[in-house]
Amino acid sequence: MGSSKRIVPSKKSKRIQSLALELENLYSLYHRKDLMLRDPLGLVNSKLNHQDFELVSFVSAGLSYGRVEQIQKSLIHLWIRLEKIGLKKEGEGLTSFLVDNSWKKIEKELHSALKGWVHRFNKSEDIVSLFHAFKNIYSEYESLGALYSSVSSDDSEMKIDQFCKALRHSISSPEERERVRWFTCAPSEGSTCKRLMMWMRWVLRADDIDPGLWTLQKVKLRSSVGPHEAFIPMDTHVHRWALEKKLLSTKNPSWKAVRELTSVLREVDPHDPIRFDFSICHQGMERFREGKVSIKN
């Protein structure tokens, strides 16, 4: 499990020491399980078996844009529709459904069950293509974690990039690859990759908030991984916080900004740089609800 001890670096710059103390204070105030009720991770049933949790959480993270209420509504409708083809509540049984059946049968049943389902920019075809990628990856690697940990590179940015591209190229159809690309924004393509980085926080970190499936080896891996490989999920609140603290050289949210902020956080905590993400984000959400900040899209 993740350590909750306070970090007071003795051989770091005064700037990093001051930042570390501020972050520890935020952590003590906001790193609380009760705040998960409106968090994307809180929309995933923690009682799912580990393989189902890996896949269901990936879907949930990939659809986590827009208002929390709409995300929740879309996910509830998605899993309810899939109960018609044998899945249990909240995606339970997804792994065995994909692994134990032919793609021809799966595709036919998915199209029938999900016809007309939408979530803002996503349509049912996006989910079908993503599930096709899941099936192919699980058939070869047995988990998404095994795919990620099979990349032979010490550069975590490169590992994430190759993981994304391998997921896309697990299916041959260009149209399906493009649909899966929505869920696999790669660092080399320049965006913040916020939804994917949020999911990777969930699987790489292990504490009372993050389940750490990969770090705790709850699914099959091909090599060990850890939270030191994670990058900050840069949402609106995290980006604003970083700008207020003058931690970025660019005002625009981008992978460059993600890399810069993560680098600073690695100075604070080299072993678990994004330990403070949940706290920064939820402080920002609280300030927004209280009207102390405004969000410009």
N, C-alpha and C positions, 0 to 999 in steps of 0.2 A: 504494500500500500504506500501511497505517497507520503512523504514526511511533512509534518506541519510545523517543524521547528523554525524559528525566526532566523533569518540570514542577516548577520551584521558583519559585512566583509571588512577585514582589517588591512588588506593590502590592495584596496581598490581606491580609485579617485574619490574625492569628496562628493563629486557629482553622482557617482554610482552608489556610494554609501547613502546619500540622501534619498535617492530614488528607491533604493532597496527598503529603507525604513518606511517610506510612504506606501510602497506596495504591500509590505507586510501589514500595515494598518488597514489597507483596503481589504486584504485577504481575511483578516480577523473579523471585519464587519460584514462582508458579503459572500464569503465562501460557505454557504449554508444550503442544506438540502431542501429547505422549504421554498427557496427561490427557484427550484427546478419546475415548479408548477406551470410557469409560463415560459420555460426554456425549451428549445427544440429537443434536447435530450430527455426532458420529462415527458415527451410525447411517445417515447418508446417503452414498451413493457419490459421492465428489468427482469421479469421472471422467464422470459424466452430462453430456450437453450442457446448455447454460445454461437452456434452456426447461424441460427435464425436471427439472433440479435445482431450479428455482423451484417447480414443482408438487409434486415428491416431498418436498422439504424442508418445504413448507407442511403436507402430510399428516403428516409425522413430528413436527413441532412440535405440531400439533393433537392428536396421540395421546400426547404426552409427559407423562403423569401416572401416578403409581403407581411401582412398582419398575422400575429400568432393565431387569432381566432380562425382566419381563413386557412392557414396551414393545418390546424387541428381538424377542421371540417373536411378538408380534402383528404387527409390521411384516414380519418374515420370512414369516409365513404369508400376509399380505395380498399381497405381491409375487409369491410362488410361485403363489398362486391365479390371479393375473392373467397369468401366463405361459401359462395354458391358452387365453387369447384373443389371443395374439400378442405380448404384451409380453416384453421380455427381462429379464434379472436385475435386481432391485432397482428396478423401475419404469422401466427404459430403454424409450423408445418411447411413453411415456404421452401426450406432447403430440400426436404425429402420430396416435395412436389416437383421441384426442378430436376433433381438428380435421378429420381426413379421412373420418370416418364420420357417418352420420345419428344423431341422438339415439335414434331408435327402435331401431336396430341396437345402439348402445352400451348402452342401458339393458337390453335383453334379455340381452346377453352378460355384463354386469356382474352382474345378478341371478343368473344361472346360475353364474358362477364364484365369487361371494362368498357364496352361500347358506350360512348357519350361522356365518359369520365374526363374531367378537365381540372387543372389547377393553374390558373392564370395562363402562363405561356406554354404549359405542358399539356399534352394530350395523351390518351391511352396508348397510342403507338410508341411514345417515349418509354413508358413502363414496360411494354412488351419487349422492346429492343434491349432495355437494360437487363431484363430477366434472361434474355437470350445470352447476353454476355456473362451473367452470373452462372448460368448452366454450364457454359463452355469452360469458364475458369474453374469451377468446382469439379468438373470432370477431370481436368488436368492437374490442378493444384490442391484441391480439397478445401481451400479457403482463400479469401482475398489476402489475408495476412501472409500465406505461403507465397502468393504471387509477389507481393511487395518485398518480402524477405529473400526472395530468390535473386533479386537484382544485386549483382556483385559490384558495389560501389560504396566507398566511404563518404561520398558526397550525398547528403540526405536530399538536397534539392534535385539532384540527378535521379535518385531513387524514386522520388515522387513523380517526376516527369516520365520515367520509363514505366512506372506502374499505371499511370493514366493512359499512356499510349498502348500498353499491352491490353488493357481492358477494352479499349476501342477496337483494337485489331484482333480480338478474340472472335469477332464475327466478320464475315467476308463482305456483306452488303454495304456499299458506300452510304446508302440512305440510313441504315441502322447505325453505322459508325457515327454519323453526324448526330443522330438522336442521343447516343450514349455520350457524345462529347459534352453535352449540357451538364452531365454529372461528373465529368472528369476534366475540368479546366486545369491545364498543366502550367507550371511556373514559367516555362519557356515561352508561353503565349502572352505573358505580360499582365494578366489580371490578378486580382488579389487571391483568387481561388478560395474565397471565404468559406463557402459551404463544404468544400472538400477538406480544407484545413480544420474546420470545426469537427468534422467526423474523425479526422486523424487524431485530434486531441482526445476524443472519446476512446479510441483504441490504443493510443500510445501512453496515456496517463492513467494511473491507478490510484484512486483515493475515494473518499466518500461521495464525490460528485462523478468523476469519470471512471468507467468500469475497467479500462485498461486490458481489453481482451488480448491484444498482441503482447504487451509487456509481461502479462501474467501467463502467457502461453495457454490461453483457454481455447484457442483454435490451433490447427496445425500450422507450424512455421518451418521454414527451411534454414533460418539462422535467427539469432536473438536480435531484438530491436528494443528501443527504449525511448523515453520522453525527450531525451536530448536531441532527437531527430526532428521534432515537431517545429512548425512555424506558426506564428500568431494568426488566428482567424480574424482578419481585419474587417469588422463591420463598421457601421457609422459611428457607434459609440467609442470603439477602440481607436478609430482613426482620429476622431476629435480629441480624445484624451492625449494621444501622441503629439498632435499639433500643439495643444496647450502647453505640453511639457517641453516643446521645442526639440523633439527627438527625431524629427524627419527633415531631410533636406528638400523634399518635394511636398507640395500641398495636395497633390492628386493621389487618391488611393490607387495603388498599383503593386505589382510584385516587387518592384524596387523598394517601395515603402514597407512592405511586409518583411523583406530581407533586412532593411535597416533597423526596424523596430525589434525584430527577433534577435539581431546581433546585440543590441543594447540589453535586452532581457537575458541573453546568455552571459553577459558580464555580471548581471545580478545573480543568476542561478544557472550555471553551466549544465547542470544535470537535468533540470526541469524548467526550461526558460518560459514556457507558457502556463506555468502554474497559476499566474495571476489573471489569465484571460477572463475567466468566469466573473471574477470580482470587478475588473475594470468595466466589463460589459454591463453588469447589473447595476453598478453605480450610475453609469450613463443612462440606463433605462429609467432608473429612479429619478434622476435629475430631469429627464425629458417629461416624465409624467407630472412632475411638480412644476413644470413650466419654466425651469431655470435655463434651459437651452432650447433651441429650435433646430429642426432638421430640414435642410434644404436638399431636395432631390435633384 
